[in-house]
Amino acid sequence: MSQLTPSCRRISIHGRMTGVTLLLALTFGLLACQHQPSQSSLDQPINRHALVARHHPTVRELDPLSPFTLGNGEFAFTADVTGLQTFPADYQVGIPLATQSHWGWHSEANTEGYELSDTFQHYDTDGRSVSYAADMESPAGQWLRANPHRLHLGQIGLAMTTREGESVTPDQLTAIDQKLDLWQGVLESRFELEQTAVSVQTAVHPSVDQVAARIQSPLLASGQVQVSLNFPYGSQNWGTPNADWSQPERHSTLVFEQGPRYLLLRRRLDEAEYFVRVSWEGEVTVTQPERHEFLLATSQRELAVTVQFSEAPPRAESANVKQTLAASARHWPAFWQSGGALDLSETDDPRARELERRAVLSRYLTAIQTSGSLPPAETGLTGNSWFGKFHLEMHWWHGVHYVLWDRPDLFEKSLPWYQTALAAAKKKARRQGYEGARWPKMVGPEGRESPSSIGVFLIWQQPHPIYYAELLYQHHDQDPALLQQYRDIVFETAAFMADYPIWEPEKQRYRLGPPLIPGQEIYPPEEAFNPTFELAYWRYGLTVAQQWRERLGLERQGKWDEVLSKLSDYPLSDGLYQNSENALGTFEDAKHRRDHPTMLGAYGMLPGAGIDKNAMGNTLDAVLASWNWGHTWGWDYPMVAMSAARLGRPEQAVDALLMDVQKNRYLNNGHNYQDERLTLYLPGNGGLLTALAMMAAGWEGAPERPAPGFPKDWIVRHEQLHPLP
């Protein structure tokens, strides 16, 4: 059942009433309820096409913060107002234009023979000297951080000239009208050049790493519009520019094969190699004005072209533009009609429409950016923040929502990577003198951690694989096959967790750290210990790991139980949970009230065994009243909302999700903007979806009412959403 809106309250009739009075009361009630949806309408399935269509994003001018991306989870293509990548320089100040994939990586030659051991620094750990790859500023550290890096596979744009033959600049385009049709997965772009119309239809094939474009304009026939392909060298920049155009001599683009309607190119950059098949329809002339540039021209008014990228030469002819558009038109409606849906359109609160917009666009962006075969980077397949590498502590925020929105398959595709990286994680643990597997933070596809003065000391990514395995086990109705599938990951992860804590005989407790940097990354590793969130996650992870042993008919691990029974209490001071025990009594100090308020995650993201609800409620109030929101990150707002929801404070949950601060800004294209350096941030999108699913479908121990995390006067319609454990 839905909740009553503010304009429709239940009428309570007290005492004896005359017929006239009763009639007036009932009439007033009917008028007050005239906008209340009938129960029968609320029981109808959500009109998913209408839900999606009311949030198709559009642009009418070049906006560096609103390019649109097309993709399939393994491959993505980000386009400007022309529907292609015509003006990349104008987007460098915003969201970059790129063509990226999960398989496209590059490393410069390691001429100095750098090894991870070149970055080791040693830290005292309860009397032991333990090595950490912390020297990130050394030459070895810089090279190992930047390599491998994700490749910009190639720039596909329009080469346009005026009647006088001058190159066209963005300000010469008029009548710009661009729409991303989310339901079809097609980008429709229209503009005029010198009062002549140009239209471009762009799509990415849902199962092939291929861009398809249909360009229509009289300017094609006159030669003023051509299709341009350019190929760069790999960039070792942290973010933008994500391509190096200054070293054409360091890579090659050769014609590998040629036919009447296609060109197959072989690209080589040091040890990296990939192929690009360019196919077209009709009469097309191909020229190569520069070493890495190709132009496609036609005498007709329409040019249909596809560009397929692959690690090896394609075995079959590419799908043409019509076939690619048809495949997209089948795939995307099926995507939107499967999995979860959240409809807030009947809620009077004006904030509801914005939340719904963010949810729809976040579902699209995560599907094309973070649903592939590797854990995603924080900027997905759009930019090269952290050199395109992925951060394992962020995988929770990237992936948990897929299960809650009933699309576990989109999460499970990335989990086999943990099996391939298990050997490296075990090697790291052994090197540091621990049992089991220690999962890194910043990492590339090969599993080797990246040097960092912060990341190598983080531990809150460690229990994640146990959480994922348990989440999927419960979602799949406790399928015993999953116990076998993930047992090694669960047990090796738990073995490190039981061996890592330090025993304090004088206090008869196990302590986490030092050295350690908590999720709130503001403390030196030598000082931080016993962070609240990590203590809660340690309890969760070891408890679940023991349950897995019992489900598999194995005895409980005595050491795991001992750590569980004697793990340090949560740091509490002045009735408030602290982010870590080294910060006791300092909550009022402004320097401690910045970065992630992760203590709230102990009772929000997690069920918080042993957490005092009153103290956590007081902590939530203190955070909302005094935190430095300018020094936070996009997933902090969903984390706050989840804590508020679990504490029974739905108004605070909605307020947190829509807090009007820069780090919680959601752009026209749906991306979560952070700052000029990090203009998109996908953990924010994934976190938003996780929080919304929890608020709508509930959580373990949630109140027995519809949408328990939303205010009672909101009308929340949802389908196929699942509670958070």
Stockholm file with secondary structure:
# STOCKHOLM 1.0

chainA/1-725         MSQLTPSCRRISIHGRMTGVTLLLALTFGLLACQHQPSQSSLDQPINRHALVARHHPTVRELDPLSPFTLGNGEFAFTADVTGLQTFPADYQVGIPLATQSHWGWHSEANTEGYELSDTFQHYDTDGRSVSYAADMESPAGQWLRANPHRLHLGQIGLAMTTREGESVTPDQLTAIDQKLDLWQGVLESRFELEQTAVSVQTAVHPSVDQVAARIQSPLLASGQVQVSLNFPYGSQNWGTPNADWSQPERHSTLVFEQGPRYLLLRRRLDEAEYFVRVSWEGEVTVTQPERHEFLLATSQRELAVTVQFSEAPPRAESANVKQTLAASARHWPAFWQSGGALDLSETDDPRARELERRAVLSRYLTAIQTSGSLPPAETGLTGNSWFGKFHLEMHWWHGVHYVLWDRPDLFEKSLPWYQTALAAAKKKARRQGYEGARWPKMVGPEGRESPSSIGVFLIWQQPHPIYYAELLYQHHDQDPALLQQYRDIVFETAAFMADYPIWEPEKQRYRLGPPLIPGQEIYPPEEAFNPTFELAYWRYGLTVAQQWRERLGLERQGKWDEVLSKLSDYPLSDGLYQNSENALGTFEDAKHRRDHPTMLGAYGMLPGAGIDKNAMGNTLDAVLASWNWGHTWGWDYPMVAMSAARLGRPEQAVDALLMDVQKNRYLNNGHNYQDERLTLYLPGNGGLLTALAMMAAGWEGAPERPAPGFPKDWIVRHEQLHPLP
#=GR chainA/1-725 SS CCCCCTTCCCCCCCSCCCHHHHHHHHHHHHHHTTTSCCHHHHTSCCCHHHHHHTTCCEESSCCTTCCEEEECSSEEEEECTTSSSSCGGGGTTSSCCCEEESSCEECCCCTTCCCGGGGEEEEEETTEEEEEECCTTSHHHHHHHHSSEECCCCEEEEEEBCTTSCBCCGGGEEEEEEEEETTTTEEEEEEEETTEEEEEEEEECSSSSEEEEEEECHHHHTTSEEEEEECCEECCCSSSCCEECSCGGGEEEEEEEEETTEEEEEEEETTEEEEEEEEESSSCEEEEEETTEEEEECSSSEEEEEEEEESSCCSSCCCCHHHHHHHHHHHHHHHHHSSCEEECTTCCSTHHHHHHHHHHHHHHHHHHHSSSSSCCBTTTTTCCGGGGCEEGGGHHHHHHHHHHTTCHHHHHTTTHHHHHHHHHHHHHHHHTTCSSCCCCSEECTTCCBCCCSSGGGCCTTTTHHHHHHHHHHHHTTSCHHHHHHHHHHHHHHHHHHHHSSEEETTTTEEECCSSCCCSSTTSCTTTCCCBHHHHHHHHHHHHHHHHHHHHTTCCCCHHHHHHHHHBCCCCEETTEECSBGGGTTCTTSGGGSCSCCGGGGGGTTSCCTTCCHHHHHHHHHHHHHHCCGGGCCTTHHHHHHHHHHHTTCHHHHHHHHTCCSGGGEECTTSCEECCSSCCCCHHHHHHHHHHHHHHHHCBTTCCSSSSTTSCTTSCCEEESCCCBC
#=GC SS_cons         CCCCCTTCCCCCCCSCCCHHHHHHHHHHHHHHTTTSCCHHHHTSCCCHHHHHHTTCCEESSCCTTCCEEEECSSEEEEECTTSSSSCGGGGTTSSCCCEEESSCEECCCCTTCCCGGGGEEEEEETTEEEEEECCTTSHHHHHHHHSSEECCCCEEEEEEBCTTSCBCCGGGEEEEEEEEETTTTEEEEEEEETTEEEEEEEEECSSSSEEEEEEECHHHHTTSEEEEEECCEECCCSSSCCEECSCGGGEEEEEEEEETTEEEEEEEETTEEEEEEEEESSSCEEEEEETTEEEEECSSSEEEEEEEEESSCCSSCCCCHHHHHHHHHHHHHHHHHSSCEEECTTCCSTHHHHHHHHHHHHHHHHHHHSSSSSCCBTTTTTCCGGGGCEEGGGHHHHHHHHHHTTCHHHHHTTTHHHHHHHHHHHHHHHHTTCSSCCCCSEECTTCCBCCCSSGGGCCTTTTHHHHHHHHHHHHTTSCHHHHHHHHHHHHHHHHHHHHSSEEETTTTEEECCSSCCCSSTTSCTTTCCCBHHHHHHHHHHHHHHHHHHHHTTCCCCHHHHHHHHHBCCCCEETTEECSBGGGTTCTTSGGGSCSCCGGGGGGTTSCCTTCCHHHHHHHHHHHHHHCCGGGCCTTHHHHHHHHHHHTTCHHHHHHHHTCCSGGGEECTTSCEECCSSCCCCHHHHHHHHHHHHHHHHCBTTCCSSSSTTSCTTSCCEEESCCCBC
//
